[in-house]
Amino acid sequence: MEGNPFSLFVEQDKALVLSHVWDFSPLDEALFAPQNWQMVKLSLFDLTDRSAPKLLRESYLEGGYVDARMVDGRLHLVVSSGVYTSGIFPPVPAGTESMLVDTGAGTEIDPALTFPRILDKIYAADGVASTVDEICPCENVYRPETGIGTGLLTLFTLDLADPLGKPYSVSVLGDSGLIYASADSLIVAAQNNNIWAWRPVAESSASSPQASTFVHKFTLGSAPGYAGSGKIEGWVLNQFSMSEYEGVLRVATTEPAWVTGDQPENRLFLLQQNKETLEEIGRLEGLGDPGESIFAVRFVADKGFVVTFERTDPLYTLDLSQPTAPRVAGELKIPGFSTYLHPLANDQLLAVGREGNSTKLSLFDVANLSFPRELAYKLVGDDSYSEAEYDHHAFTWFAKEQVLALPVTAYTQTTDPEGYGGYDVFAGLHLYDVSAEEGFSLRGTIDHEQFYRDEENRLWYYPEPVRRSFFISEENNGDYLYSISRRGVLANDLLSLDEAVSSAELPTEDIYWIYPLEGDGI
């Protein structure tokens, strides 16, 4: 495939691949000269014949990838692009800024020379039909009252029920940010980077700059629309710091110490739409002890859970049943910290984080918000880490079996001459049975060493960690776990984890070291 693929969506018999590309085609074949140096490519395939996928469509969008969601069979892709003002506004000589006067005279703008564009290719039996257009019609571009940033933020929607139909797009003047999506709304939290411009002014004035975030809301559906924007204090950690419930948007933020000049400030904002403005209707101040910042957030219905950290890991439980009067209901302090919180049944939270130099798993009981409890914890091992600590896509929970599949890379000191630099390395999956009664019980491990260790040739390839895993249940054939690294794929029967039932090695560059065997004398 052209470009660098980085994201895949599968919806019944359709597959969508998103890739980074740097130009549309060879210069002698180009339909136009790209205005953005970065582009996102969408490739749509028909999987009706799984042995021969068929390319249906390619769309090239000028701009950088922000994030994407699949909701009700529709792909919602957010792209951040530059807007070109060369020729619209004359250059301003240095030192004459204060002499600028608004004359009220309008400037005629050619959208084709100003706005980013989209190149669409539709593949059919009789050939390829190509069209070039603005990434968004001018009538669908909005300017929020709260702040506009320096670029164009576009929500691009393709309905897979009509895969060759015209996509729909809506844009707002604003910068890239973090994405949260529900069934009905998509939220973009864009960090206000104008703080850098304020620093010189702030240093010579009584007031200080303030970290802030612009929040933009879009409605989803067959024809997405712009709903409104707001501005809040602090910066958002990740998508789980946002949640919409019964028309109220909840957003947790941290204002860093280097901005405040003192201690970090952690807050929770509750926003409600009023026309095209997201208005604050409630807030919580002072989450965490002095010096602590937010490390993890999760919302479940009218409850919230926030982890802050500096030396210990306080888990705060929040009662959000009254949006205009949110309150901290309880607090639990334990060693280490959590970075991802996963809600389970029976008012429990499964957490991944760190303690010391080990990945840590925790199971919390939050049935009583006033008295949260840690039911169990597990330290995976010294010198261990997991991608699930910072990317929730690596976390796989199999509710049917109450089993957690966790990617783990661990180094253990060894005197084995076949060890890697004095360490025995494990790169694979740990499978844990999880329960309130037994805590975390290691069901087994799946090692990908066959993909990175070559005994015959004394080569130890770079131990690529397992990146993703998933379970497949077959009514008459049992449950299977698939684990994927950059070097290969393993399939294991959950009833017999010791040996893979099948494997596939993936093509990749061989990066390796020679390791000694007994008697080598090296």
C-alpha positions as CSV (number, residue, x, y, z in Angstrom):
1,M,0.0,0.0,0.0
2,E,1.0,3.6,-0.6
3,G,2.2,5.5,2.4
4,N,2.5,4.4,6.0
5,P,-0.6,2.7,7.3
6,F,-1.4,3.3,10.9
7,S,-5.1,2.6,11.6
8,L,-7.6,0.0,10.5
9,F,-11.4,-0.2,10.8
10,V,-13.4,-3.2,9.8
11,E,-17.2,-2.9,9.5
12,Q,-18.9,-6.2,8.2
13,D,-17.6,-6.6,4.7
14,K,-15.8,-3.3,4.4
15,A,-12.3,-2.4,5.6
16,L,-10.9,1.2,6.0
17,V,-7.1,1.8,6.2
18,L,-5.7,5.2,7.2
19,S,-2.2,6.1,6.1
20,H,0.2,9.0,6.2
21,V,1.3,10.1,2.7
22,W,3.6,12.9,1.6
23,D,2.4,13.5,-1.9
24,F,-0.4,12.4,-4.1
25,S,1.4,11.0,-7.1
26,P,4.6,11.5,-9.2
27,L,5.0,15.1,-10.3
28,D,4.4,14.2,-14.0
29,E,1.0,12.7,-13.0
30,A,-0.1,15.0,-10.3
31,L,-3.6,16.5,-10.6
32,F,-2.5,19.5,-8.5
33,A,0.4,20.7,-6.3
34,P,-0.3,19.9,-2.7
35,Q,-0.5,22.9,-0.3
36,N,0.0,20.9,2.9
37,W,3.2,19.0,3.4
38,Q,1.3,16.3,5.3
39,M,-1.7,14.3,4.1
40,V,-4.0,11.6,5.4
41,K,-5.1,8.8,3.0
42,L,-8.2,6.8,3.4
43,S,-8.4,3.5,1.5
44,L,-11.7,1.6,1.4
45,F,-11.8,-2.1,0.5
46,D,-14.6,-4.6,-0.2
47,L,-14.0,-7.8,1.8
48,T,-16.8,-9.9,0.3
49,D,-14.2,-12.2,-1.2
50,R,-11.7,-12.4,1.7
51,S,-9.1,-14.0,-0.5
52,A,-9.1,-11.1,-2.9
53,P,-9.9,-7.7,-1.3
54,K,-11.2,-5.1,-3.8
55,L,-10.2,-1.5,-3.7
56,L,-13.3,0.7,-3.9
57,R,-12.1,4.2,-3.0
58,E,-9.0,6.3,-2.1
59,S,-9.4,9.7,-0.5
60,Y,-6.4,12.1,0.1
61,L,-7.1,14.8,2.7
62,E,-4.6,17.7,3.0
63,G,-3.6,18.0,6.7
64,G,-2.5,16.0,9.6
65,Y,-4.3,13.1,11.3
66,V,-5.9,13.9,14.6
67,D,-8.1,10.8,15.4
68,A,-11.0,8.8,14.1
69,R,-14.0,6.9,15.3
70,M,-16.4,4.4,13.8
71,V,-20.0,5.0,15.1
72,D,-23.1,3.2,13.7
73,G,-21.3,2.2,10.5
74,R,-19.9,5.7,9.8
75,L,-16.3,6.7,9.9
76,H,-15.7,10.0,11.5
77,L,-12.2,11.3,10.7
78,V,-10.7,14.5,12.2
79,V,-8.0,16.3,10.3
80,S,-6.0,19.4,11.2
81,S,-4.9,21.6,8.3
82,G,-3.2,24.9,7.6
83,V,-5.1,27.8,6.1
84,Y,-3.1,29.8,3.6
85,T,-3.4,33.6,4.0
86,S,-0.6,34.6,1.6
87,G,-1.9,37.3,-0.7
88,I,-4.9,37.9,1.5
89,F,-3.2,39.9,4.3
90,P,-0.2,42.1,3.3
91,P,3.0,41.6,5.3
92,V,3.3,43.9,8.3
93,P,6.7,45.7,8.7
94,A,8.3,45.2,12.1
95,G,7.5,48.0,14.6
96,T,4.4,49.2,12.7
97,E,1.8,46.8,14.3
98,S,0.3,49.6,16.4
99,M,-0.4,51.6,13.1
100,L,-2.7,48.9,11.7
101,V,-6.2,50.3,11.0
102,D,-9.3,48.3,10.0
103,T,-10.5,50.0,6.8
104,G,-13.6,47.8,6.6
105,A,-12.7,46.9,3.0
106,G,-13.3,43.3,2.1
107,T,-10.9,41.0,0.4
108,E,-12.0,38.5,-2.2
109,I,-10.7,35.1,-1.4
110,D,-10.3,32.1,-3.7
111,P,-11.1,29.0,-1.6
112,A,-9.1,26.8,-3.9
113,L,-5.9,28.8,-3.0
114,T,-6.7,29.2,0.7
115,F,-8.4,26.1,2.0
116,P,-6.9,22.6,2.1
117,R,-8.4,20.2,-0.4
118,I,-9.4,16.5,-0.9
119,L,-8.6,14.3,-3.8
120,D,-11.2,11.5,-4.2
121,K,-10.6,8.4,-6.4
122,I,-13.6,6.0,-7.1
123,Y,-12.6,2.7,-8.6
124,A,-15.1,1.0,-11.0
125,A,-15.0,-1.7,-13.7
126,D,-14.7,1.0,-16.4
127,G,-11.9,2.9,-14.8
128,V,-11.0,5.5,-12.1
129,A,-13.0,8.7,-11.5
130,S,-11.0,11.4,-9.8
131,T,-12.3,14.7,-8.3
132,V,-10.6,17.5,-6.4
133,D,-12.5,19.8,-4.1
134,E,-12.1,21.9,-0.9
135,I,-11.9,19.7,2.2
136,C,-15.0,21.4,3.4
137,P,-17.6,23.7,1.7
138,C,-17.3,27.3,2.8
139,E,-20.9,27.2,4.2
140,N,-19.9,24.4,6.6
141,V,-16.9,26.3,8.1
142,Y,-17.5,27.9,11.5
143,R,-15.7,30.5,13.6
144,P,-16.2,29.9,17.4
145,E,-16.6,32.8,19.7
146,T,-14.2,31.5,22.3
147,G,-11.0,31.3,20.2
148,I,-9.9,30.2,16.8
149,G,-6.3,29.0,17.0
150,T,-4.2,29.0,13.8
151,G,-5.6,26.2,11.6
152,L,-8.7,24.5,10.3
153,L,-10.1,21.5,12.2
154,T,-12.3,19.3,9.9
155,L,-14.7,16.4,10.8
156,F,-14.9,14.2,7.7
157,T,-17.6,11.6,7.6
158,L,-18.0,8.6,5.3
159,D,-21.1,6.4,5.6
160,L,-20.2,2.8,4.8
161,A,-23.9,2.1,3.9
162,D,-23.1,4.2,0.8
163,P,-19.3,3.6,0.4
164,L,-19.1,5.4,-3.0
165,G,-21.3,8.3,-2.0
166,K,-20.2,11.8,-1.3
167,P,-18.6,12.3,2.1
168,Y,-19.8,15.0,4.4
169,S,-17.5,17.5,6.2
170,V,-17.8,20.3,8.7
171,S,-15.0,22.5,9.9
172,V,-14.2,24.9,12.7
173,L,-11.3,27.4,12.9
174,G,-9.1,25.9,15.5
175,D,-6.1,23.7,16.3
176,S,-5.6,20.0,16.7
177,G,-6.5,18.3,19.9
178,L,-7.7,15.2,21.8
179,I,-10.9,13.4,20.7
180,Y,-13.8,12.0,22.6
181,A,-16.8,10.5,20.9
182,S,-20.2,9.2,22.1
183,A,-23.0,7.8,20.0
184,D,-24.3,11.3,19.4
185,S,-21.4,13.7,19.8
186,L,-17.7,14.2,19.0
187,I,-15.6,16.5,21.2
188,V,-12.3,18.1,20.3
189,A,-10.2,19.4,23.2
190,A,-7.6,21.7,21.7
191,Q,-4.7,23.0,23.9
192,N,-4.4,26.7,23.6
193,N,-0.8,27.2,22.5
194,N,-1.1,31.0,22.5
195,I,0.4,30.8,26.0
196,W,3.8,31.0,24.4
197,A,2.9,34.4,22.9
198,W,1.7,35.6,26.3
199,R,4.9,34.8,28.3
200,P,6.8,38.0,27.5
201,V,3.8,40.1,28.4
202,A,3.1,38.2,31.6
203,E,6.6,38.5,32.8
204,S,6.3,42.3,32.9
205,S,2.8,42.4,34.2
206,A,1.0,41.5,37.4
207,S,-1.1,38.8,35.7
208,S,0.3,35.4,34.8
209,P,-0.5,33.3,31.7
210,Q,-2.9,30.5,32.1
211,A,-3.0,27.1,30.5
212,S,-6.3,26.7,28.8
213,T,-8.2,24.4,26.4
214,F,-10.7,25.2,23.7
215,V,-13.5,22.6,23.6
216,H,-15.4,22.1,20.3
217,K,-18.5,20.0,20.0
218,F,-19.8,18.3,16.9
219,T,-23.1,16.4,16.5
220,L,-22.8,13.0,14.7
221,G,-25.1,11.2,12.3
222,S,-25.5,11.1,8.6
223,A,-24.8,14.8,8.3
224,P,-22.6,15.9,11.2
225,G,-22.8,19.5,12.4
226,Y,-21.0,22.1,14.5
227,A,-22.7,22.4,17.9
228,G,-20.6,24.9,19.9
229,S,-17.4,25.7,21.7
230,G,-16.2,26.7,25.1
231,K,-12.9,27.5,26.9
232,I,-11.7,25.9,30.2
233,E,-8.6,26.2,32.4
234,G,-5.9,23.7,32.3
235,W,-4.9,21.0,29.8
236,V,-6.6,17.6,29.1
237,L,-4.7,14.4,29.7
238,N,-6.4,12.0,27.3
239,Q,-9.8,11.0,25.8
240,F,-10.8,9.4,29.1
241,S,-10.6,12.8,30.8
242,M,-13.8,13.6,28.9
243,S,-17.3,12.2,29.0
244,E,-20.9,13.3,28.1
245,Y,-23.8,12.1,30.2
246,E,-27.4,13.3,30.0
247,G,-26.4,16.4,28.0
248,V,-23.6,17.4,30.3
249,L,-19.9,17.3,29.2
250,R,-17.5,16.5,32.0
251,V,-13.8,17.4,31.4
252,A,-10.9,16.9,33.9
253,T,-7.8,19.1,33.4
254,T,-4.4,19.9,34.9
255,E,-2.7,23.3,34.9
256,P,1.0,22.5,35.1
257,A,3.3,23.9,37.8
258,W,5.6,25.6,35.3
259,V,2.6,27.7,34.2
260,T,1.1,28.4,37.6
261,G,4.6,29.2,39.0
262,D,3.6,27.2,42.2
263,Q,1.8,23.9,42.3
264,P,-0.2,22.0,39.6
265,E,-3.9,22.8,39.6
266,N,-6.3,19.9,38.9
267,R,-10.0,20.7,38.1
268,L,-13.1,19.1,36.8
269,F,-15.5,21.1,34.6
270,L,-19.1,20.4,33.8
271,L,-20.3,22.1,30.6
272,Q,-23.7,22.3,29.0
273,Q,-24.6,23.6,25.5
274,N,-26.4,27.0,25.2
275,K,-26.8,27.8,21.5
276,E,-23.3,27.8,20.1
277,T,-21.6,28.1,23.5
278,L,-20.5,25.4,25.9
279,E,-21.2,27.0,29.3
280,E,-19.8,26.0,32.6
281,I,-22.5,24.9,35.0
282,G,-20.3,23.3,37.7
283,R,-16.7,22.7,38.7
284,L,-14.5,20.9,41.2
285,E,-11.3,22.6,42.3
286,G,-8.2,21.3,44.2
287,L,-8.2,17.6,43.1
288,G,-5.1,15.9,44.6
289,D,-2.5,16.9,47.1
290,P,0.0,19.7,46.5
291,G,2.4,18.8,43.7
292,E,0.2,16.1,42.2
293,S,-1.1,16.0,38.6
294,I,-3.8,13.9,37.0
295,F,-2.6,10.5,35.7
296,A,-5.9,8.7,35.0
297,V,-9.6,9.5,34.7
298,R,-12.7,7.4,34.0
299,F,-16.4,8.3,34.1
300,V,-19.2,5.8,34.6
301,A,-22.7,7.3,34.3
302,D,-23.0,9.9,37.1
303,K,-19.8,8.8,38.8
304,G,-16.2,9.9,38.2
305,F,-12.8,8.4,39.1
306,V,-9.6,10.4,39.1
307,V,-6.0,9.3,39.9
308,T,-3.4,11.9,40.8
309,F,0.2,11.2,41.6
310,E,3.5,12.6,42.9
311,R,4.6,10.1,45.5
312,T,1.5,8.0,46.3
313,D,-1.6,7.1,44.2
314,P,-4.7,8.8,45.4
315,L,-7.9,7.4,43.8
316,Y,-10.7,10.0,44.1
317,T,-14.3,9.0,43.7
318,L,-16.6,11.8,42.4
319,D,-20.4,12.1,42.8
320,L,-21.6,13.9,39.7
321,S,-25.3,13.2,40.2
322,Q,-25.9,16.9,40.5
323,P,-24.0,18.5,37.7
324,T,-24.2,22.0,39.2
325,A,-22.8,20.7,42.5
326,P,-20.2,18.0,41.9
327,R,-18.4,16.7,44.9
328,V,-15.5,14.4,46.0
329,A,-17.2,11.5,47.7
330,G,-14.1,9.4,48.8
331,E,-10.4,8.9,48.5
332,L,-8.0,6.0,48.7
333,K,-4.2,6.3,48.9
334,I,-2.0,3.4,47.8
335,P,1.6,3.0,46.6
336,G,2.4,3.5,42.9
337,F,0.0,5.0,40.4
338,S,-2.6,4.0,37.8
339,T,-2.6,5.2,34.2
340,Y,-5.6,3.4,32.8
341,L,-8.9,2.6,34.6
342,H,-11.3,0.0,33.1
343,P,-14.8,-0.4,34.5
344,L,-16.0,-3.9,35.3
345,A,-19.4,-5.2,36.4
346,N,-20.3,-5.1,40.1
347,D,-19.0,-1.6,40.6
348,Q,-15.3,-2.6,40.2
349,L,-12.4,-0.9,38.4
350,L,-9.4,-2.7,36.9
351,A,-6.4,-0.5,36.7
352,V,-3.0,-0.7,35.0
353,G,-0.1,1.5,36.1
354,R,3.3,1.3,37.8
355,E,4.9,0.8,41.2
356,G,8.7,1.2,41.3
357,N,10.2,-0.5,38.2
358,S,7.2,-2.9,37.7
359,T,3.9,-2.8,35.9
360,K,1.2,-2.9,38.5
361,L,-2.4,-4.2,38.3
362,S,-5.1,-3.2,40.8
363,L,-8.7,-4.2,41.4
364,F,-10.8,-1.6,43.1
365,D,-14.3,-1.9,44.7
366,V,-16.1,1.4,44.2
367,A,-19.7,0.3,45.1
368,N,-19.5,2.7,48.1
369,L,-18.2,6.0,46.7
370,S,-17.4,7.2,50.2
371,F,-15.1,4.3,50.9
372,P,-13.3,2.9,47.8
373,R,-11.2,-0.2,48.5
374,E,-8.3,-1.9,46.7
375,L,-9.4,-5.6,46.6
376,A,-6.2,-6.9,45.1
377,Y,-3.0,-5.9,43.3
378,K,-0.3,-7.6,41.3
379,L,3.3,-6.5,40.6
380,V,4.1,-8.1,37.2
381,G,7.9,-8.2,38.0
382,D,11.0,-6.2,38.3
383,D,12.1,-4.4,35.1
384,S,8.8,-5.0,33.4
385,Y,6.6,-2.7,31.4
386,S,3.5,-2.9,29.3
387,E,2.2,-0.8,26.4
388,A,-1.2,-1.0,28.2
389,E,0.3,1.5,30.7
390,Y,0.0,4.3,28.1
391,D,-2.2,2.9,25.2
392,H,-5.5,1.4,26.1
393,H,-5.7,-0.4,22.8
394,A,-3.1,-2.9,24.2
395,F,-5.4,-3.8,27.1
396,T,-7.7,-6.7,26.3
397,W,-10.5,-7.8,28.7
398,F,-12.4,-11.1,28.0
399,A,-15.6,-10.6,30.1
400,K,-16.9,-14.1,29.3
401,E,-13.9,-15.7,31.1
402,Q,-13.0,-12.8,33.4
403,V,-9.5,-12.9,31.9
404,L,-7.1,-10.1,31.3
405,A,-4.6,-10.3,28.4
406,L,-1.7,-8.0,29.2
407,P,1.3,-7.4,26.9
408,V,4.5,-7.6,29.0
409,T,8.1,-7.1,28.3
410,A,10.4,-8.1,31.2
411,Y,14.1,-8.5,31.8
412,T,15.4,-10.8,34.5
413,Q,19.0,-11.0,35.5
414,T,20.5,-14.4,34.7
415,T,23.8,-16.3,34.6
416,D,22.6,-18.3,31.7
417,P,25.2,-18.0,28.9
418,E,22.4,-17.8,26.4
419,G,21.0,-14.7,28.2
420,Y,20.7,-11.4,26.4
421,G,23.4,-9.1,27.9
422,G,23.1,-10.9,31.3
423,Y,19.3,-10.8,31.2
424,D,16.7,-13.3,30.3
425,V,14.1,-11.4,28.3
426,F,10.3,-12.1,28.0
427,A,8.3,-10.5,25.3
428,G,4.7,-11.7,25.1
429,L,1.4,-11.9,27.0
430,H,0.5,-12.5,30.6
431,L,-3.0,-13.9,31.1
432,Y,-4.6,-13.3,34.5
433,D,-7.9,-14.6,35.9
434,V,-9.4,-11.7,37.8
435,S,-11.9,-11.9,40.7
436,A,-12.6,-10.1,44.0
437,E,-12.1,-13.4,45.9
438,E,-8.8,-14.5,44.3
439,G,-7.4,-11.3,43.0
440,F,-5.0,-11.8,40.1
441,S,-4.1,-15.4,39.2
442,L,-1.6,-16.0,36.4
443,R,-3.4,-18.5,34.1
444,G,-0.4,-18.6,31.8
445,T,2.0,-16.8,29.5
446,I,2.5,-16.6,25.7
447,D,6.1,-16.0,24.7
448,H,6.9,-14.6,21.3
449,E,10.5,-15.7,21.5
450,Q,10.2,-17.8,18.3
451,F,10.1,-14.5,16.5
452,Y,13.2,-12.9,18.0
453,R,15.5,-15.8,19.1
454,D,17.3,-18.0,16.5
455,E,19.0,-20.8,18.4
456,E,20.6,-22.4,15.4
457,N,22.4,-19.3,14.2
458,R,23.0,-17.7,17.6
459,L,21.1,-14.6,16.7
460,W,18.9,-12.7,19.1
461,Y,16.6,-10.3,17.3
462,Y,15.4,-7.2,18.9
463,P,12.5,-8.5,21.1
464,E,9.6,-6.7,19.7
465,P,6.8,-6.4,22.3
466,V,3.3,-7.7,21.7
467,R,1.3,-4.7,20.6
468,R,-2.3,-6.1,20.4
469,S,-4.3,-9.1,21.3
470,F,-7.9,-10.3,20.9
471,F,-10.2,-13.2,21.7
472,I,-12.4,-15.1,19.3
473,S,-15.1,-17.4,20.6
474,E,-16.4,-20.2,18.4
475,E,-19.6,-22.0,19.6
476,N,-18.3,-25.5,18.9
477,N,-14.6,-24.9,18.8
478,G,-13.9,-23.1,22.1
479,D,-12.1,-19.8,22.8
480,Y,-8.9,-18.6,21.1
481,L,-6.5,-15.8,21.9
482,Y,-4.5,-14.1,19.1
483,S,-1.4,-12.1,20.0
484,I,0.3,-9.7,17.5
485,S,3.8,-8.2,17.5
486,R,5.6,-6.5,14.7
487,R,7.4,-9.8,14.0
488,G,4.6,-12.3,14.1
489,V,1.1,-13.6,15.2
490,L,0.3,-16.5,17.5
491,A,-3.0,-18.2,18.1
492,N,-3.5,-20.1,21.3
493,D,-6.4,-22.2,22.7
494,L,-7.4,-20.8,26.1
495,L,-7.7,-24.4,27.4
496,S,-4.1,-25.1,26.5
497,L,-1.8,-22.1,26.5
498,D,1.5,-24.0,26.5
499,E,1.7,-24.4,22.7
500,A,0.4,-22.2,19.9
501,V,-2.1,-23.9,17.6
502,S,-0.8,-21.8,14.7
503,S,1.6,-19.0,14.0
504,A,2.6,-16.6,11.2
505,E,5.8,-14.7,10.9
506,L,5.5,-11.2,9.5
507,P,8.1,-9.6,7.2
508,T,10.2,-7.0,9.0
509,E,13.8,-5.7,9.0
510,D,16.2,-8.0,10.9
511,I,17.9,-6.1,13.8
512,Y,19.9,-8.5,15.8
513,W,22.9,-9.2,18.0
514,I,25.0,-12.3,18.3
515,Y,24.7,-14.0,21.7
516,P,27.2,-16.5,23.0
517,L,26.6,-20.2,23.5
518,E,28.5,-22.4,26.0
519,G,32.0,-23.2,24.7
520,D,32.1,-20.3,22.3
521,G,34.9,-18.6,24.2
522,I,33.5,-15.2,23.6
